[in-house]
Amino acid sequence: MLSEVLLVSAPGKVILHGEHAVVHGKVALAVSLNLRTFLRLQPHSNGKVDLSLPNIGIKRAWDVARLQSLDASFLGGPRRIWS
């Protein structure tokens, strides 16, 4: 179980050219932006995981036990490829 706060972030990106061409083996030009997305994981005693995206008005919560059972079913189950 997570015992302390974990904070990670990733830069934003813009694909200037070739966004869909890369699926056909062609070149694309992407650049990172000075804008970041942050994720903060912090343990709670209530057994829930909370997601809060205040800029777009989304707030959700899930039971950790339920998420762990989903993870186990994905790891052991057949792989599904979407077309």
N, C-alpha and C positions, 0 to 999 in steps of 0.2 A: 504494500500500500504506500502511496505517496505520503511522505512525512513532512515535506516542506513545499513552499511555493516554487513552481517551475514557470519561467517566463521565456517564451521564444518569439521571434519575429521574422518576417520575410519582407523583402522589398516588393513594391508594386512593379509591374512591367508593362511595356507597350510593345506590340509587334508592329513595326513600321511597314514591313513588306513581307509577303509570303506566308501569311498565317495558315492558309489551307494548303499551300504548296508542299509543306514539309511532310504531309502524309503520303506524298508521291515521290519522296526522296529528293526534293529540291531544297534550295537554301532559303532561309528566312532571316530577317534582320530584327532583332529584339534588343531593347534597352531597358535598364532598370530605372525606376523613378525614386526620387527622394521622398517617397510616401511608403509607410510600412503598415503591415497588418500584424497585430499582436495577439498572442494566445497566452493566457495565464491559467495555470492549473493549480488549484489549492484544495487541500483536503477539507471536508466538512464532516461533522459528527452525525449529520442526519442521513448519511448513506445515499446522497443524491449528487448528481453532476448538473451544474447550472450553465446555461449558455445565455449570454446577454450581448445583444448587438444594438446598443442604444441609438446609433445613427439611423437605423432603419426600423426601429420600434419592435424588435424581436426579443422575446425572453422565453426560454424553455427550460425544463428540468427533467432529468431521467434518473431512475434508480440504478445505482452502480451494479447491483446484482443482475439486473435485466440486461444491461450492456455487456457484462461479462459472459452471459449465456449466449448472446448474439455473436460475440467474438468467437467463442468456441465452435458454434455451428458453422460460421464462415470458414474457419480454419480446416475443419474436417469434411466439409461438404464439397459437392462438385463445383467446379469453376464454371461460371456463366459468362459468356461473351455476348455483349450487346451488339447488334448490327444496325 
